[in-house]
Every structure is written in C-alpha cells, then in structure tokens.
Amino acid sequence: MRLLLDTHVFLWWASNAPELSDSARALISDPASTVFVSAATAWEVAIKAGQGRLDVPKNPERFFADQLERHNFWALEVSFAHTLAVRGLPDHHQDPFDRLLVAQAQIEGLTLVSADPAIPLYGVPVAW
C-alpha cells in the first residue's frame, strides 16, 4: 500500500505516541507499504516550531532527515499540480496543510493516514 502520512500521524509515529491507532501503526510498519511524508508536513512543522506551538526533538531539518532515513520513508515534494489542485477541493477543511495533503493523495494515488474526521469528506482513500 502507498501511504501519505498526515502531519499529526508523522509526529505520533516519530514519538511512538499512544494516540497512533494500532491499525495505522500496522500499515506504516508493514514492509509492503511505501510511506511518503510530504514537504507540506515539513512546512507545517517548521512554522509551528518557529512560533513555539510545537516542540521537535531537534532542529526541523535534522529531525526530518533522521526520521525519513530511520523509517525508510520517502519525501514527497510539492508540485504546481498539487498546489493548483487545492482550488478544486470543497471547503470541508480550512487548514491549508491538510488541503494540500488531500490534493497530493488524490494526484499521486496515495492513501492518506489521518485521524482527522474531515479528511474522508474529500473522498480520498483514508486509513486510520
């Protein structure tokens, strides 16, 4: 399965947080899964860490590099196609980061791993 981690899921995975569901944990750890982390997630973490609203164990650059390498995750860059696809999304969610992740999942054919109840309203495959 090809998975895209929502920001909270990525952070919960990185910290081994109990909030991460057993089914999400199983999908992410499955050797048959290809797991992507979006540049939008890095952007969200960098903004929130810079505002003092989020603590990351190390500086964001090193934190992301370490996590991607340690867990064999793939970086998903943000393209013009991804950003422009946001325009066509209904207003189920006002969070620009989540809307971009939805657009990426749609365009790239990924299952979005998220606990956010608004995400399934977009009709994108969601795992939790």
N, C-alpha and C positions, 0 to 999 in steps of 0.2 A: 504494500500500500504506500502511496505517496502522500505524505503528511506535511502540512504547514502549521507551525505552532503559533498560537496567539501569544501575545506578549506575556500575559499572566501565566500561561502554561509553560513557556520557556523559563520564566523565573522560578516557578514552582519546581520544575524539573531540576534546574541548576542547584536549588537549595534543598532538594529532596523533601519538599513540603508535604505535609499530610493532606493539604487541600486538593492535591492532584488525585483524580479518581483512579481506581485500580484499573479500569478499562483503558484509560488514556495512558497510564504508565505501561501497561502491557503492549499497546500498539507502538508506543515510542521505542520501547526496548526490543521489540521484535526484529530480529536480524533481516527479515524480509521487507521491512519498512525502510523507505527512503525518507529522511526527515529534513525539512527545509526550515530555515529561520530567515525571515525577511529583513532586509535593510531597514524597513519601516519599524521593525521592532527595536533595532539598534537606535534609530532616530528617537523613538518614544522613550526608551531608557535614558538616552543621553539628555534629553530635555528634562525629564522628571528628576534625574540625578542632579543636574545643574541647578534646578530650582529647590533642591533639598527635599523633594517629595518622595524620593526613592533612594534607598541605600543599596549600593552594589559592592560586593566584596573587594573589588579592585577598581582601577580606572576602567571606564567602559570599553575602551579599545582592547585592553588586555583580557578583560573579563570575557568579551565575546570571542576573541581568538582562542582562548583556553577552552571555552565551552564547546565551540564548533569542533576543535581538534579532539578533545577528550571523548566526545559522544558521537563522533563521526557524522555530524550534521553538515548539511550543505547550506551555503549562503545563497539567498535569492535576492538578486539585485532588483531595484525598482526601475521599470522602464516607462517610456512615454505611453505605451499601450496600457500599462497598469494604471497610471495616473489618469489617463483620459477615460478609462472605463468606469471610474468612480462617478462620473457625470450621469451615467445611465442607471445608477442604483437608486431604488426608492429610499425615502427618508426614514427607515426603521431605526437608524442609529445616527447620532450626531458626532460620534468620535471619529475624527479623520483617519486615525491609525487603523481602527477596525474596518472602516470602509475600504481602505487601501488593501488590507489583508483579504477581504472578501473579493475584491476585484482580482487580486493576484491568484487566489484559489480558483476563481472562475476561469480565467485565461489560461492558467497553467494546468488545469485539471487536477487540482490537489484537494484533499480532504482537510478541512480546517479543524484543528483540535482546539476546542474552546468550551469554557463553561458559561460563556455569555449567552443569556437566553434570547437576545435579539439576533444573533448570528443566523440561526436556522430560518428566520423570516426571509432571508435573501435567497433561499432555495439552493444554496451551495452545500455540498456534502459536509457534514459536521460529525465529528466524533467526540464523545465525552464519556 
